Amino acid sequence: MRKQDFSPTFLDFGPVGFYIARHFGFCYGVENAIEISYKALEENPDKKVYLLSQMIHNQEVNNDLESRGIQFIMDTDGKQFIPWDAISKDDVVIVPAFGTTLEIEHLLLDRGIEVQKYNTTCPFVEKVWNRAEKLGKDDYTIIIHGKPKHEETRATFSHSAHSGASIIIRDIEEARSLGEYIKGNKPGTMFFEEFAWRFSEGFDPNRDLQRVGVVNQTTMLASETQAIAEYFRSLMMEKYGEGNIKKHFADTRDTLCYATNDNQNSTFELLETDADLAIVVGGYNSSNTSHIVELCERKFPTFFINSENEIKSSTEIHHFDYPNKVKRTSTNFLPQKEQVKIVLTSGASCPDTLVDRVLQKVISYFPGSRSVEEVIETLTFKPPS
């Protein structure tokens, strides 16, 4: 079987060139969710149409949906905009691609609201839920690798907690901290403060950390989820012995999302290029985009923008500092050299048209650049020597 090719494409415009990731932009789950949302509007012209929260983490897409009449019930952190009492059984409610909690689903059903007709939950998210359900039924504790406040993580936790003991961890550091309870190096009483509100009801660290399996928020770094799973596997092997590993650790590699994986593998290939800087396009609260930014920052000066409007001139760009969650302004971000080489990519919630507009705007600052049509005609998959 041939190894999948994740190498980037180089677009040579003369004074400026772009390394374009092999995989970027909308995945199947996002495309499907947006299509269903537009369908809901078309099929219900005389009804109120609501979205539980943002359809995806891209402001441009969400603004378009709002402009067509869709109203958001809550924000991404669960803050309520529209009270449940204001929503009736005659209204349409769309479940976003991240899915929703069992509690909200039951609340809607109790109000007589149809929840399945316009349910856009990504199939890969549902795959994680199904795997978590099986883990719970097999008496494994479900360790969820995700951002605790993210809609998808909250939804996954709700489903997994219904099936078995569950806990959310943010990263490998928290995995190691949880591992100290498994080793017996930390008293169980500390657990409830350290992991406050992130464990299922009735969780007992002395009882519920003897058999574990790891699932993830599908937009997390796949390599980090794998590292966390391998950490717990090694820990259980050390504690219980290799011959007993299957009794204490469940292999859950099949929960990783292929689209997130492909985007991240393509980004790793971008790190092998000789680019001068990277521009990553996407929503500032997009989890999968933030991980692409983190990867690019390992090698390049990286500018995280949500649209071409953030590029103010050839010398000024407004961008998002993700680690510190603040907007910044950088000047002279384009180096002065014979050919500037730029990595250009985006997250799974970013329309390709946005990436195209960013490319066109940057090109406009380089007089004498070839036209897009000319570059496409002479397209090569290798950078110039």
C-alpha positions in Angstrom: 0.0 0.0 0.0 1.4 3.4 -1.0 2.1 5.9 1.7 -0.2 8.9 1.5 1.6 12.0 0.2 1.3 15.0 2.5 3.9 17.1 0.7 2.8 20.7 0.0 2.3 22.5 -3.4 4.5 25.5 -4.2 2.9 28.3 -6.1 5.5 30.5 -7.7 4.3 34.0 -8.4 7.8 35.4 -9.0 8.6 37.9 -6.2 6.4 35.9 -3.8 5.7 32.2 -3.5 3.3 30.1 -1.4 3.6 26.7 0.1 0.1 25.4 0.2 -0.7 22.4 2.5 -1.8 19.2 0.8 -4.8 19.1 3.1 -6.5 22.1 4.6 -9.9 23.8 5.0 -13.4 22.3 5.2 -13.7 18.6 6.1 -16.7 16.4 5.4 -18.3 17.1 8.8 -18.2 20.8 8.4 -19.4 20.8 4.8 -22.3 18.5 5.8 -23.2 20.7 8.8 -23.4 23.9 6.6 -25.4 22.2 3.9 -28.0 21.0 6.5 -28.2 24.5 8.0 -29.0 26.1 4.6 -31.5 23.3 4.0 -33.2 24.0 7.3 -33.6 27.6 6.3 -35.0 26.7 2.8 -37.4 24.2 4.1 -38.8 26.4 6.9 -39.2 29.9 5.5 -42.0 30.8 7.9 -40.5 29.3 11.1 -37.9 30.5 13.6 -34.6 28.6 13.0 -32.2 28.3 15.9 -28.7 26.9 16.3 -27.7 25.6 19.7 -24.4 27.4 19.4 -21.9 28.4 16.7 -22.2 26.0 13.8 -18.4 25.9 13.5 -15.7 28.1 14.8 -15.5 30.5 11.9 -17.0 33.9 12.3 -17.5 34.4 8.6 -19.6 31.3 8.3 -21.6 32.1 11.4 -22.2 35.7 10.3 -23.6 34.5 7.0 -25.9 32.1 8.8 -27.1 34.9 11.1 -27.6 37.2 8.2 -30.0 34.6 6.7 -32.1 34.5 9.9 -30.6 31.8 12.0 -30.4 32.7 15.7 -27.9 31.3 18.2 -29.3 30.0 21.5 -26.0 30.1 23.3 -22.3 31.0 22.8 -19.4 28.5 22.7 -19.0 28.4 26.5 -22.7 27.7 27.1 -23.8 31.2 28.0 -27.5 31.5 27.1 -28.6 34.2 24.6 -32.2 32.9 24.2 -34.0 31.3 27.1 -35.4 27.9 26.6 -38.9 29.2 27.4 -38.8 31.4 24.3 -38.4 28.3 22.1 -41.5 26.3 21.1 -42.2 23.0 19.5 -43.0 24.8 16.2 -39.5 26.2 16.0 -36.5 24.5 14.3 -33.4 23.8 16.3 -30.2 22.7 14.5 -27.6 20.7 16.4 -24.1 21.9 15.4 -21.3 19.7 14.1 -19.8 19.5 17.6 -22.9 17.7 18.8 -24.7 18.4 22.1 -25.1 17.1 25.6 -27.7 14.5 26.5 -29.1 17.0 29.0 -29.8 19.6 26.3 -31.1 16.9 23.9 -33.6 15.7 26.5 -34.6 19.3 27.4 -35.5 19.9 23.7 -37.4 16.6 23.4 -39.3 17.4 26.6 -40.4 20.6 24.9 -41.6 18.7 21.8 -38.8 19.9 19.6 -37.5 17.6 16.8 -33.8 17.2 17.3 -32.8 14.6 14.7 -34.1 16.1 11.4 -31.4 18.9 11.5 -28.8 17.2 13.6 -25.4 18.0 12.0 -23.2 16.2 14.5 -20.0 15.1 12.8 -19.9 11.3 12.2 -16.4 11.2 13.7 -17.7 12.9 16.9 -20.4 10.2 17.0 -17.7 7.6 16.5 -15.9 8.8 19.6 -19.2 8.7 21.5 -19.8 5.1 20.4 -16.3 4.0 21.4 -16.8 5.7 24.8 -20.1 3.9 25.3 -18.4 0.6 24.6 -15.6 1.4 27.0 -18.1 2.2 29.7 -20.0 -1.0 29.2 -16.8 -3.0 29.4 -16.1 -1.3 32.8 -13.3 0.9 31.6 -13.0 4.5 32.9 -13.1 6.9 29.9 -10.3 9.5 29.8 -11.2 12.3 27.4 -8.4 14.3 26.0 -9.9 17.7 25.2 -10.4 21.3 26.1 -12.8 21.1 29.1 -15.0 24.1 28.0 -15.1 23.2 24.3 -18.7 22.2 23.1 -17.5 19.0 21.6 -15.7 17.9 24.8 -18.8 18.8 26.9 -20.9 16.8 24.6 -18.5 13.8 24.6 -18.3 14.0 28.4 -22.1 14.0 28.7 -22.4 10.9 26.6 -19.5 9.0 28.1 -20.6 9.8 31.7 -23.9 8.2 30.9 -22.0 5.0 30.1 -19.3 4.8 32.7 -16.8 6.7 34.9 -15.3 9.6 32.9 -12.7 12.3 33.3 -11.4 15.2 31.1 -7.7 16.0 30.8 -6.3 18.9 28.9 -2.8 17.7 28.0 0.1 15.3 28.7 1.0 17.2 31.9 -2.5 16.6 33.3 -2.2 12.9 32.1 1.0 12.6 34.2 -0.7 14.2 37.1 -3.6 11.8 36.9 -1.0 9.0 36.6 0.3 9.9 40.1 -3.1 8.8 41.5 -2.8 5.5 39.6 0.7 5.0 41.1 -0.6 5.8 44.5 1.8 8.8 44.9 -1.0 11.2 45.5 -3.9 10.8 48.0 -7.3 10.4 46.5 -8.6 13.4 48.4 -6.4 15.8 46.3 -8.0 14.4 43.1 -11.4 16.2 43.7 -9.8 19.6 43.9 -7.3 19.1 41.1 -9.9 17.8 38.6 -12.9 19.7 40.0 -16.0 19.5 37.8 -14.2 17.4 35.2 -15.2 14.0 36.4 -18.4 12.1 36.4 -20.8 11.9 39.4 -19.6 9.3 42.0 -16.1 9.1 40.6 -13.8 7.3 43.0 -10.1 7.6 42.0 -9.2 4.6 44.1 -11.7 2.4 42.2 -12.1 4.1 38.8 -8.4 4.4 37.7 -7.7 0.6 37.5 -9.0 0.1 34.0 -8.8 3.0 31.5 -9.2 3.9 27.8 -8.5 7.2 26.1 -10.7 9.0 23.6 -10.4 12.6 22.3 -12.0 15.8 21.2 -11.5 15.2 17.5 -9.7 18.5 16.9 -6.9 17.9 19.3 -3.4 17.1 18.1 -3.5 13.5 17.2 0.1 13.0 18.2 -0.6 14.3 21.7 -3.6 12.0 22.1 -1.4 9.1 21.0 1.3 10.2 23.5 -1.3 10.3 26.3 -2.7 6.9 25.4 0.8 5.4 25.3 1.6 7.0 28.7 -1.3 5.3 30.3 -0.6 2.0 28.5 3.0 2.1 29.8 1.8 3.0 33.3 -0.7 0.1 33.4 2.0 -2.3 32.1 4.4 -1.1 34.8 1.8 -1.5 37.5 0.0 -4.7 36.5 2.4 -6.4 34.1 2.5 -6.9 30.4 0.4 -10.1 30.6 -2.5 -8.2 32.2 -2.4 -5.1 30.0 -5.7 -5.8 28.2 -7.5 -6.0 31.5 -6.3 -2.5 32.5 -5.9 -0.5 29.2 -8.1 -0.4 26.2 -6.6 0.4 22.7 -8.7 3.3 21.3 -6.6 4.5 18.3 -9.7 4.2 16.1 -11.3 7.3 17.5 -8.9 9.7 15.7 -10.5 11.9 13.0 -8.9 11.3 9.6 -9.5 15.0 8.5 -7.8 16.4 11.6 -5.0 13.9 11.1 -4.5 14.7 7.5 -4.5 18.5 8.2 -1.9 18.0 10.9 0.3 15.6 8.9 0.2 18.1 6.0 1.3 20.8 8.5 4.3 18.7 9.6 5.4 18.6 5.9 5.1 22.4 5.7 7.7 22.5 8.5 10.2 20.9 6.2 10.1 23.8 3.7 12.3 26.9 3.6 9.5 29.4 4.0 10.1 32.8 5.6 6.8 33.0 7.5 3.5 31.3 7.9 -0.1 32.6 7.6 -2.8 30.5 9.1 -6.4 31.4 8.4 -9.3 30.5 10.7 -11.6 31.4 13.6 -9.7 32.5 16.7 -11.7 30.1 18.8 -11.2 27.2 16.5 -9.4 24.3 18.3 -8.1 22.5 15.2 -6.8 25.8 13.7 -5.0 26.7 17.0 -3.1 23.4 16.8 -2.0 24.1 13.2 -0.8 27.5 14.5 1.1 25.8 17.4 2.9 23.5 14.9 3.8 26.3 12.5 5.2 28.4 15.4 7.8 25.7 16.0 9.7 26.9 12.9 8.3 30.1 11.4 7.1 33.6 12.4 3.4 32.7 12.3 0.4 35.0 11.8 -3.0 33.7 12.8 -5.7 35.7 11.0 -9.4 35.3 10.5 -9.6 36.9 7.0 -7.8 39.0 4.5 -9.1 42.2 6.3 -6.5 41.6 9.0 -3.7 42.4 6.5 -3.8 46.2 6.5 -0.8 46.9 4.2 2.4 45.4 3.0 4.0 46.5 6.3 1.1 45.9 8.8 -0.8 42.8 9.9 -3.3 42.3 12.8 -3.2 38.8 14.1 -4.2 36.7 17.1 -1.7 35.6 19.8 -3.4 32.3 20.6 -1.3 31.3 23.8 -2.1 34.7 25.4 -5.6 35.1 23.7 -4.9 38.7 22.6 -4.9 40.5 19.2 -1.5 41.9 18.2 -0.2 44.2 15.4 3.0 43.4 13.7 4.9 45.7 11.3 7.3 44.8 8.5 6.1 41.2 8.5 7.1 40.6 4.9 10.9 40.4 4.6 12.7 42.3 1.9 14.3 39.7 -0.4 14.3 38.6 -4.0 11.5 36.0 -3.4 9.4 35.9 -0.2 8.2 32.3 0.5 5.1 32.0 2.6 3.4 29.0 4.2 -0.4 29.4 3.7 -2.9 27.1 5.3 -6.1 27.0 7.3 -8.2 25.0 9.8 -11.1 22.6 9.0 -13.7 25.3 9.8 -12.3 27.8 7.2 -13.9 28.2 3.7 -11.4 27.9 0.9 -12.5 31.2 -0.5 -11.1 32.9 2.6 -7.7 31.4 1.9 -7.9 32.5 -1.7 -8.7 36.1 -0.7 -5.7 36.1 1.7 -3.4 34.9 -1.1 -4.8 37.5 -3.6 -4.2 40.3 -1.0 -0.6 39.3 -0.3 0.1 39.0 -4.0 -1.2 42.6 -4.5 1.8 43.9 -2.5 4.3 42.4 -4.9 4.3 44.4 -8.3 5.3 42.2 -11.2 3.8 39.0 -9.8 2.4 36.4 -12.2 -1.3 36.1 -12.5 -3.1 33.2 -10.8 -4.1 31.8 -14.2 -0.4 31.8 -15.4 0.7 30.0 -12.2 -2.0 27.4 -12.5 -0.9 26.7 -16.1 2.7 26.0 -15.1 1.9 24.4 -11.8 4.7 22.4 -10.2 4.7 20.4 -7.0 8.4 21.2 -6.3 9.8 24.5 -5.2 12.4 26.1 -7.5 16.0 25.1 -6.9 
